[in-house]
């Protein structure tokens, strides 16, 4: 790579969908051109929003070798990275923290972010070049630093190569932040009963009780492809998304406008699966979870219900998607953040990496110390959660 150049584009619409989606990494639904374009077109991100697109195109002697999903972020809203206190630290030093240059998927705390590498290119060397390009864009744009949030595990390997080879003046200065995430892993289960058969007796009983509560309420859950769903399901999902966030008041995560769901059927229908709970007394679902499916993975994102019933959340958001994944031969399921009860239902905890390059040495010192302590706490939390897994000890 002798003659690299970077072009920043203020909208994904400046990039051809076919070229973007042909890259390695774009098979993840949240990194697809269609999903990112929908976020722009519904107004969730844009020049006047907290998240403003700043996607980069990396070329080598005029040949595009990668696209780098990037945003400028005016605050922590929707990043699930709570670092607002750094703005106060920066202000005391007569500096600024926001806006910052962020490599992330808006509103999506899952370890998926990565540069998208053009077919035929050597992935490791291109990703190394992309990290250098992000650092230089942050520096030349006078940002306080560059932030890679919720990254694919391959980014950790690339950061390691940077540190080992001292590829640029900032090599070794990327600050690591390890965050707890959940993951269900398909161990070749033949059925949902085969999966729960690996549980201890008490936990099998608890799951059976959850499922019995749902059945006794006259409710059955089925998974429906988004491109085969009735239009009314998308409207219902918007209702439930709003209702769920209304319950949490100032702690809500209402980042998507209603227009996202209104436009989603046409834009991202093939990427979506609905876990829909139907009662005998209604033609529409009493509860729904919105899932996204990639090549060998599903992600749970949004959920809501008309009423709270015992076992309904577990069946709709966990058990039915797991049964679907087993039936389809899908190897993994990311159910989303939070809720300690996920561990007792078979979701292991892992540590996901975020990486941060902070230019001012005073800010870097404060941030590195805070993230070091936070990462230690997260690692201990992972151990605590995994100690509560339901599997029999012989496993």
N, C-alpha and C positions, 0 to 999 in steps of 0.2 A: 504494500500500500504506500505508494510513493507520493501521491498528490491528492490528499484528502481534502474535501471541502464540505461545509455544512450549510444548509439552507433552512431557516426557521419559517414555518408556515402557520399563520394565525387561525387556520381552520382545516379540519380534516377533509373538507370538500375541495381543497387545493391539491389533493392527492387522489389518484385513480383508485377506486375500490378494488379493482382486479389486481393491481400491482401490490397494494397493501396486503390483501388477503392471501396472495401467493407466497408471502414470506413465512419463514419458520417462526412459530409462536402465535400467529394470527388465528390458529384453530381454537385457542381459548376464547370462548364467547365474549368475554369482557374486553378482549383486545381486538375483536373483529372491527372492521371498518363500520359495519352496520350499527353496532352498539354505540360506538363513540360518536358516530354521526347523529344518532338519535338523541344522545345527551345534548348535543349542540342544538338540534332542530327543535327540541321541546323547551329550550331555554334554561335547562339545568346548569349548563356551562356556557360561557361566552364572554365577550369583552367587558360586559357590565356586571358579570357575576363574580363570585368569590373565586371560582375556577375559570381561568382563561386559557384556551388551547394555545400551545406553543410547540407543536410537533416539529421534529427536526428530520431532515432528509440528509443522509450521509452518503457522499459519492466519492469514488476513487477514479480519478482521471475521467470524470464525466459519467461514469457508470454508477447507478444507484446501488449501494450495497446494503443499506439498512434504513429503516424508519424507526425513529425513537419517539414513543408516546410521551409527551411532556406537557406540563401546565405551569402557569404562574399562579400562585396561590396567595390570596390576600389575607387569609386567616386560617385557623385550623379546622373550620367547619367542613365536615364531610371527609376528612382525612383519617379520622380515628387515631390521630396523633395529637395529643394535647400538649402543645408547647407554647401556648400563649404567654406564659411567664417569661419566655426568652425575649419577647418584645420589650418588656419592662427592663430587663437587664441591658438590652441593647440601647434603649433610650437613655438609661443612666450613663452610658458610655458615649452618648451622642452619635449612636449608630442606629441601624434599623434591622429588624428581623424579617418582617413582611414588607412587600411581597417576597416570596421565595420561589426558586425554581424547583419544581417537584416532578419526579418521575413516578407516576402512580396512575391507577385507574380511579377516577372520582367515585367516592361513596362506596368503595368496595374493599373492605379490610380482609383480603384473601391473598396469600403469597403467590402472586401470579405475574407481577410486572416484569417485563424484560424488553430489550430491543427486538425488533422484528428483522430478521436477517434474510436477505434475498436468496433465492434458490441458487445453488452452485457455489456459494461463498463459504470460506472456512469460518465456521461459527465462532470458535474461541477468539480468533484474531479480530474478527469484526466486532464482537461484543467488547473486547478490550478497547478498540478504537472508539466505540460508542461512549464508553465511560469517560474516556479522555475528552471527547467532544462535549459531553454534558458538563464536565468540570470547566472547560474553557468558555462555554456559553454562559455559565453562571458568573464566571469572573468578568468576562467582557461586558455582560449586562449589568454589572455593578450590584448583583444580588449578594446577600450575606453568605450564601453558600448554595450547594446543590444537595438535594435530598431524594434518595431512592427509597420509596415507601412500599412495604409489603411485597418483597421481591421473590421471584422464582429462585429456587435454590442455586441455579447456575450462576446467579449474580454473586453469591458469596464466593464461589470458586474464582470468578473473574477478579473480585476485590483482592483475593489472596495472591493472584498472579501479579497484580499491580504492586502490592506491598513487597513481594519477593523480588521483583525485577526493577523496582523503582522506576516505573515507566514514565513518570513525569514528576514535577516538583511537589505534587500533592500526594504522591504514592505513600502509602503507610499512614496518611492522615484521615482516611475515611473512618468515621466513628461508627461502630456497630451498635445496633439496638435490637435485641432479641425479644420477640413477642410471642405469647402463647396463642396457638390456634388449635382447632379441633380437626380430626380427620377420622372417618370410618374407612377401614381397609377391607376389601373383599379377599378373604382367604380361600377362595374357590368354593364358597358355600353353595349348596344345591338348592337351598330354599331359606326363607326367613326362619323357619323352625330349626333348620340346621345351624344357622347363625346363633340363635338364642340357646341352642343345645350346648354351646360352648360356655354358657354362663353358669354361675353357681346356682344352686337350687333356689335360694331366696330371691335372686334377681330374676330368674325365669318366672317365679311366681309373681313378682311385681309387674313384669311386662305383660304377663297373661292377664293380670287384673286391669292394667291400662286398656288392653284391647277388649276385654269383656265389658268394661264401662261404656266403650264406644258402641259395641254391638247391642248392648241392652238399651241404649238410647235410640236404636233404630237407624244408626248411621253407618254408611259404607264409604270407603275412600278409594278413589281410583286416580291413576296418573294419566293425564291427557296431553297430547302434543299441542304446542301452541299454534301450529299451522293447521291443526284440525279442530281447534276449539271454536265454540260458538262465540260470536262477537260479544255477547252478554257476559261471558266469563272475564273478558278484559275489563269491562266496566265494573264488574263485581270486585275484581282484584284491586282496582283503584279505590273503591269504597273501603275495602278491608285495610288497605295500606294506610288510608287516612284515619280510620277508626283506631287501628293499633297505635299510631303515633299520637292521637288525641289522648290516649290513656296515660302517656308518659309525660305530658306537659313540657316543662323546660328541658327534660332529658330526652325528648323525642329525637328521631333521626329522619325527619321529613325533608329529604333533599330533592325528591322528584316531584315535579308538578303533575297535575292530573293529565296533562297533555302527553306525558311520557307513555302512559298506559293506553291512551286513545290512539297514539301513533304506532305503538309497539307491535300490534298484530301484523301489520303490513311490513314493518321494518325488520323485526327480529323474531317473528313467529317460529321459524324452524329451530331457533336456539333455545326456546322456552318449553318447559314442561310444567303443567299445573297439577299439584296434588290437591284434589278437590273432594271434600267430604259432603256427601249427600244424605239427607234425611228422608224418611218415607213420607213426610208431610209437606215437602216442598220440591219444586222443580229446579231450584237453583242451589248451589252449594251453601252450606251453613258455615263452612270454613274453607280457606284456601291457602296454599303455600305456592309461591312462584319460584321455580327452580330453573337453572341454566345447565345445559348439557354440552360438553365438549367431546373430544375424541374418546376419552376413557375416564371421564370425571363428570360428576354433577356437583353443583353448588346450590345451596339453599339461601335465598336472599330475603324475600318479603313474605309476610303472613298476616292473616286476620280472620276474624270469625264474627258471627252475629251474636253469639253468646258463649259464655265460658262453661264448658262441660268437662267432667273428669275424663282424662285420657285423650281428649280431642287434639290438643296441641301435639302430644307425643306421637299419636297415630298419623296426623296430617304432615307434620314437619320431619319426623324421624323414621317411624316404622314403615310407612308406605313408600317413601323414597328409597329406603334400604332394600325393601322387597323388590322394587322396580330395578334397582342397580343389580341385584343378584340375578333377576330374570334376564336382564339385558347383557349380563357379563361385564358390567362396568366395574373398574377396579377401585374407585375411590369416591367418597362423598364428603364434601366440606359443608357442614350444616350452618356455618356462620359463627359469629362471636357470642360470648357471654353464656350464661345459664350453666351453673355447675352440674345440673342434673344430666347434662349430656354424657359426662364420664360414666355414670352408672348405667347408661344405655349403650355402651360399647364404643364411644368415640374417644380415641386416644388423643392426648395432647402432644403437640410438637412445638418446637421453637422456630419461628419464621424470622428472617433477617430483614432489617432496614439499615441503610447506610447513608451517612451524612458527612458532607465535606463543608466545613465552616472556615472561612478565610481569616477573619480576625482572630489572632491567637487568644485574646481575652475571652471572646465569646466561645471559642472552641474549647477552652479549658473548662468553662462552666458547663457547657453542654456535654462534654465527654464525661465529666464527673457524674452528672445527673443520669446519663444513659448507662453508665457502668453500674450504678446502684440499681437502676430500674431493671437492667438485664439480669442481675443476680436474683432479684425478687421474682422475676418472671420464671426463671429456671426452677426456683423453689416451688412456685405455684404449679408448674408442669409436673414436678415430682409428686406433689400433693394430690393433684387430680388423677394422675395415673395410678396412684395407690388405691383409688376408689373404683377402678375398672371392675366390671362384673365377672370377668373370665375366671374359670377355675384355676387354682394355683398351679396345676400341672402344666399349664401353658406358659 
